[in-house]
Amino acid sequence: MSDVRNVIIIGSGPAGYTAGIYTARANLAPLLFEGLQPGGQLMITTEVENYPGFPEGVKGPELMDLFKRQAERFGAETLVQNVDRVDFRARPFKVVSEGKEYLARAVIVATGATARLLGLESERQLMGYGVSACATCDGFFFKDRDVCIVGGGDTALEEAMFLTRFARRVHLIHRRGELRASKIMQERARRNEKMDFVWHAVVEEILDVEKKAVTAVRLKDPRSGAITVRPTEGLFVAIGHAPNTEIFRGQLELDDVGYLKTTKTTRTSVAGVFACGDVMDPVWRQAITAAGSGCAAAIDAERWLEAQEGA
């Protein structure tokens, strides 16, 4: 079975690359599928200020490049390809990418999560024409403009404050009367003179599709049903993320939201398949916790493989 890999890692980002570093150092010669957009969500993050070891901060793409280079230094093989489907019903496990089948004794899933959207037709049609799900990607294009951002968590506030570097005014739209973000983030946002808050408001429509540009948002008060129209030149969506687990449905056990279920370790419902990072973490979703779980998954996989050999 020389054509069977010891470990295949599906996904990159802090979790996948860290799993690659640890499994490579364990002489497991991992094959890591990075996806077509390697590096995960940090690739659309400008400054990372809370990752240990970088007291002055580090750019997200730069940090991920360092992770990748370290994994490759120890012998991890990386492919910039998506995985199309998997078969975990029997061992060796099967992973299919670009029409080719790869076999593995163990698999580590690190496919992360993607941004949730409002689900409006106008949002779909105006995406890239004034609507964005990535402030750090597109904020520069809204210099000296009034923009809105939807959300109420730490990510929404972080992106809103990033937008104040460019925009004339940033209006944060939230469906409730209080934020769920951490206290320190709320304090920073309230001190920012270029920010204000639009409470008890839900985006019902984004105008104007016919003009192929964002000119306003139609808001509804969920308490009274009252409708208001707020002029704006851009709308950013920051309402959370959905785990990238579609290809694992029917193969691995998921929770009600779609996150992979794991034990107290990183083991999934299938022996020999492990999960790490945002794909199994609906709570912390930080680069450091993703990297830590990538380390844990690698160690779990290594120990599981050793146990199989000794059985």
Phi and psi in degrees as a GROMACS rama.xvg file:
@    title "Ramachandran Plot"
@    xaxis  label "Phi"
@    yaxis  label "Psi"
@TYPE xy
-66.7645  -20.0148  SER-2
-86.9179  4.19249  ASP-3
-96.9552  123.906  VAL-4
-74.5872  149.52  ARG-5
-66.902  -47.6364  ASN-6
-140.049  132.871  VAL-7
-114.037  131.421  ILE-8
-108.608  125.056  ILE-9
-105.486  107.825  ILE-10
112.454  151.882  GLY-11
-115.952  -137.033  SER-12
76.4875  -177.426  GLY-13
-57.1171  -38.7745  PRO-14
-69.5673  -52.036  ALA-15
-64.3596  -44.5396  GLY-16
-66.8027  -38.7492  TYR-17
-65.2631  -40.9561  THR-18
-59.7088  -37.3945  ALA-19
-65.0852  -41.8153  GLY-20
-61.3556  -47.6531  ILE-21
-71.9969  -40.6526  TYR-22
-70.7856  -33.0425  THR-23
-67.0489  -42.5426  ALA-24
-66.5907  -20.8686  ARG-25
-88.1221  10.0757  ALA-26
62.2955  34.4486  ASN-27
-95.657  -2.07092  LEU-28
47.0821  60.7981  ALA-29
-69.7809  150.16  PRO-30
-107.95  123.223  LEU-31
-116.002  118.93  LEU-32
-88.0763  111.959  PHE-33
-79.9976  -18.5768  GLU-34
85.0306  173.711  GLY-35
-81.9895  -10.3462  LEU-36
-127.086  77.5236  GLN-37
-60.0104  148.856  PRO-38
103.173  -11.3713  GLY-39
69.7616  -157.96  GLY-40
-67.9251  -21.1569  GLN-41
-68.2105  -16.3849  LEU-42
-69.3313  -16.6443  MET-43
-112.435  24.9535  ILE-44
-115.48  124.869  THR-45
-73.1954  -66.9653  THR-46
-112.142  126.168  GLU-47
-105.986  111.492  VAL-48
-104.89  -7.39114  GLU-49
-115.861  15.7594  ASN-50
-89.7191  123.606  TYR-51
-55.8973  141.347  PRO-52
97.6211  -6.11774  GLY-53
-126.773  76.0499  PHE-54
-62.3205  -25.6208  PRO-55
-95.6251  3.71325  GLU-56
86.6759  166.279  GLY-57
-151.93  145.695  VAL-58
-72.3355  140.854  LYS-59
-53.7651  -51.4744  GLY-60
-60.3863  -36.3782  PRO-61
-65.1667  -42.4902  GLU-62
-62.1504  -43.366  LEU-63
-68.2045  -33.1149  MET-64
-64.646  -38.6393  ASP-65
-64.7536  -42.7024  LEU-66
-58.2404  -48.9972  PHE-67
-62.6356  -45.7896  LYS-68
-61.8661  -35.5616  ARG-69
-68.2913  -40.7769  GLN-70
-63.173  -44.2256  ALA-71
-68.3744  -32.4755  GLU-72
-58.3034  -36.1109  ARG-73
-91.4575  3.44585  PHE-74
110.638  6.72393  GLY-75
-70.8913  135.487  ALA-76
-96.383  129.246  GLU-77
-116.557  142.065  THR-78
-128.13  127.464  LEU-79
-84.6553  75.2036  VAL-80
-143.648  149.818  GLN-81
-83.6383  153.232  ASN-82
-94.9008  126.553  VAL-83
-86.7378  -38.0669  ASP-84
-161.452  164.298  ARG-85
-135.251  159.863  VAL-86
-136.727  105.384  ASP-87
-105.49  16.2539  PHE-88
-76.23  -19.7978  ARG-89
-149.152  158.28  ALA-90
-104.13  144.335  ARG-91
-68.1754  150.502  PRO-92
-70.9768  149.137  PHE-93
-110.965  133.442  LYS-94
-128.226  124.394  VAL-95
-111.099  126.855  VAL-96
-140.345  126.224  SER-97
52.2234  41.5323  GLU-98
81.2463  -2.28448  GLY-99
-108.019  140.694  LYS-100
-99.2034  129.433  GLU-101
-116.489  141.765  TYR-102
-112.607  146.072  LEU-103
-148.183  145.727  ALA-104
-75.5683  -32.5297  ARG-105
-140.905  152.934  ALA-106
-132.186  138.174  VAL-107
-116.632  123.087  ILE-108
-98.0242  123.705  VAL-109
-140.63  48.3522  ALA-110
-82.0284  -4.81336  THR-111
69.0414  -153.811  GLY-112
-142.984  161.494  ALA-113
-125.374  160.583  THR-114
-65.3847  137.116  ALA-115
-80.2587  148.836  ARG-116
-117.411  171.07  LEU-117
-73.2952  -25.9982  LEU-118
85.3558  17.5287  GLY-119
-89.1394  145.122  LEU-120
-63.9279  -38.9985  GLU-121
-64.98  -32.6271  SER-122
-63.8799  -44.2511  GLU-123
-62.6438  -44.7814  ARG-124
-71.8767  -27.5364  GLN-125
-100.871  3.91915  LEU-126
-61.4688  123.533  MET-127
88.9744  -7.01546  GLY-128
-119.305  37.2649  TYR-129
119.279  -15.3473  GLY-130
-105.366  135.942  VAL-131
-147.474  150.872  SER-132
-109.188  13.4843  ALA-133
-144.448  96.2636  CYS-134
-63.6868  -38.5471  ALA-135
-69.1368  -23.3475  THR-136
-79.3268  -41.796  CYS-137
-116.572  -1.31423  ASP-138
-57.0718  -36.6981  GLY-139
-57.6652  -30.5702  PHE-140
-76.2736  -3.0631  PHE-141
-116.261  33.5033  PHE-142
-62.0613  130.007  LYS-143
61.8735  28.1885  ASP-144
-116.899  158.489  ARG-145
-86.8366  128.03  ASP-146
-132.902  160.32  VAL-147
-117.184  152.01  CYS-148
-136.442  138.455  ILE-149
-104.962  129.619  VAL-150
151.376  175.921  GLY-151
-150.814  4.94719  GLY-152
-98.8483  -174.884  GLY-153
-58.3117  -41.905  ASP-154
-62.2772  -43.0563  THR-155
-61.6737  -43.335  ALA-156
-69.565  -39.1532  LEU-157
-61.2299  -44.8457  GLU-158
-70.3077  -35.9258  GLU-159
-62.2639  -43.7521  ALA-160
-68.8902  -32.6908  MET-161
-62.9068  -40.824  PHE-162
-63.4969  -28.3199  LEU-163
-66.641  -13.0616  THR-164
-68.6544  -23.7742  ARG-165
-117.619  -48.9468  PHE-166
-70.8436  154.92  ALA-167
-72.5916  -39.1731  ARG-168
-150.311  140.168  ARG-169
-122.534  120.237  VAL-170
-105.352  117.069  HIS-171
-91.8083  119.578  LEU-172
-97.4685  126.625  ILE-173
-137.259  139.964  HIS-174
-75.2673  -15.8865  ARG-175
-110.762  -174.656  ARG-176
-99.9342  2.88624  GLY-177
-148.294  155.776  GLU-178
-90.0446  156.94  LEU-179
-100.269  0.969679  ARG-180
-67.42  162.675  ALA-181
-64.1687  154.686  SER-182
-59.631  -40.719  LYS-183
-65.2732  -37.5072  ILE-184
-68.976  -38.592  MET-185
-63.5052  -42.0644  GLN-186
-63.3508  -42.1913  GLU-187
-62.012  -43.6499  ARG-188
-65.6434  -42.3327  ALA-189
-67.2465  -27.0949  ARG-190
-79.6508  -14.075  ARG-191
-78.3027  115.456  ASN-192
-68.6388  -15.8437  GLU-193
-94.1052  3.78905  LYS-194
-113.133  145.935  MET-195
-141.552  172.163  ASP-196
-122.763  135.483  PHE-197
-111.478  101.976  VAL-198
-86.3478  157.007  TRP-199
50.7015  54.0948  HIS-200
-139.582  134.642  ALA-201
-121.419  133.187  VAL-202
-74.5783  117.938  VAL-203
-97.9986  -28.6803  GLU-204
-159.146  147.229  GLU-205
-112.882  127.523  ILE-206
-106.795  139.776  LEU-207
-136.289  115.537  ASP-208
-60.4782  -39.9059  VAL-209
-62.8633  -33.9171  GLU-210
-84.6974  -5.39998  LYS-211
54.4832  41.9718  LYS-212
-159.177  149.735  ALA-213
-81.8768  122.678  VAL-214
-118.015  -22.7773  THR-215
-170.34  167.088  ALA-216
-125.249  140.204  VAL-217
-96.034  122.589  ARG-218
-113.002  146.673  LEU-219
-122.626  133.479  LYS-220
-81.0548  114.613  ASP-221
-65.0481  -15.5793  PRO-222
-84.3469  -46.6974  ARG-223
-107.009  -18.3272  SER-224
83.8169  0.978155  GLY-225
-63.6982  140.175  ALA-226
-108.177  134.219  ILE-227
-132.776  155.176  THR-228
-117.749  123.841  VAL-229
-112.7  116.782  ARG-230
-62.7858  140.275  PRO-231
-162.34  156.37  THR-232
-106.592  0.16094  GLU-233
-164.418  150.759  GLY-234
-133.433  122.715  LEU-235
-109.004  137.402  PHE-236
-108.815  121.839  VAL-237
-139.523  67.1307  ALA-238
-114.207  24.6787  ILE-239
109.524  -172.866  GLY-240
-136.069  157.157  HIS-241
-117.476  134.052  ALA-242
-65.6941  141.63  PRO-243
-86.3042  80.8549  ASN-244
-124.933  11.2775  THR-245
-57.5196  -42.0057  GLU-246
-72.1914  -8.48615  ILE-247
-101.431  -1.7058  PHE-248
-63.8001  131.369  ARG-249
85.0741  -9.16339  GLY-250
-109.201  -40.7686  GLN-251
-128.638  153.887  LEU-252
-77.6703  130.56  GLU-253
-115.068  158.795  LEU-254
-85.9777  -174.691  ASP-255
-63.3893  -27.9131  ASP-256
-85.8456  -26.5469  VAL-257
119.007  0.659729  GLY-258
-73.0275  146.9  TYR-259
-68.2866  133.841  LEU-260
-83.83  134.701  LYS-261
-130.548  164.13  THR-262
-79.5511  -166.719  THR-263
-63.6239  -20.0378  LYS-264
-94.4272  -150  THR-265
-106.084  13.3877  THR-266
-71.7772  136.439  ARG-267
-92.5213  -167.395  THR-268
-73.5986  -9.20092  SER-269
-113.753  122.362  VAL-270
-59.8857  128.396  ALA-271
98.3696  -6.35494  GLY-272
-115.51  127.786  VAL-273
-122.903  158.319  PHE-274
-136.617  146.381  ALA-275
-151.471  159.689  CYS-276
81.5305  -161.128  GLY-277
-64.864  -17.0122  ASP-278
-68.0253  -19.5253  VAL-279
-127.126  9.09253  MET-280
-123.643  95.246  ASP-281
-87.4208  1.9495  PRO-282
-103.83  -60.8753  VAL-283
-90.9583  -51.1544  TRP-284
50.9356  48.1595  ARG-285
-115.801  156.298  GLN-286
-60.4314  -40.7184  ALA-287
-68.9865  -39.0038  ILE-288
-72.0885  -33.4064  THR-289
-64.3157  -44.32  ALA-290
-63.0032  -42.0315  ALA-291
-61.7337  -41.638  GLY-292
-70.8715  -28.0515  SER-293
-65.0848  -40.1165  GLY-294
-61.4113  -47.0891  CYS-295
-61.5501  -42.485  ALA-296
-63.395  -39.66  ALA-297
-63.9456  -43.8415  ALA-298
-66.7638  -41.7277  ILE-299
-60.1559  -43.2395  ASP-300
-65.386  -43.492  ALA-301
-60.7111  -45.7467  GLU-302
-68.2797  -36.9037  ARG-303
-65.0668  -42.8321  TRP-304
-63.2537  -40.5497  LEU-305
-61.783  -40.2487  GLU-306
-65.0842  -36.3052  ALA-307
-66.7173  -38.7423  GLN-308
-66.9179  -34.2143  GLU-309
-85.256  -7.84986  GLY-310
